């Protein structure tokens, strides 16, 4: 059953992970001449994020539970302000 959910885009309450929503570039500073999106992707991936999704409201960074603190701290260290951070 879980395989069917996964194959067709759903989930059966399986894996937990970190979710860090980040607002779009006009609401946070861009870094060292690099665009906000480029800096965000670089920092998040180096810290262990699994995925960065562009949404109409900014970006969602998704990561494994074990990488959550590392990703959140790396963003904060670079001055990228997250709207929130949670394990979902």
C-alpha positions, 0 to 999 in steps of 0.5 A: 500500500505504501508503494502505491501512495509513493508511486502516485505522489501521496504518502502513508504517513511514512518519513519525517523530515525538516521543512524550512520555508524562506521568503522571496529575495526582496524580503531578505538581503542578497549575499556578496553580490550573489542572488538570493536564490543562488546563495540559498541553494549553495548554503542549503545543499552544502549543509545537507538539504535534500531539496529546495522548492521554489514556491509562489511565496519563496522557497521551501527547503526540505531535509532529513531529520538528522540534517535539520539543525545543520541546515537551519544553522547554516542559513542563519549563519549566512543571514538568510532568514527563514519564516519558520523551521519545523520537523514535519 
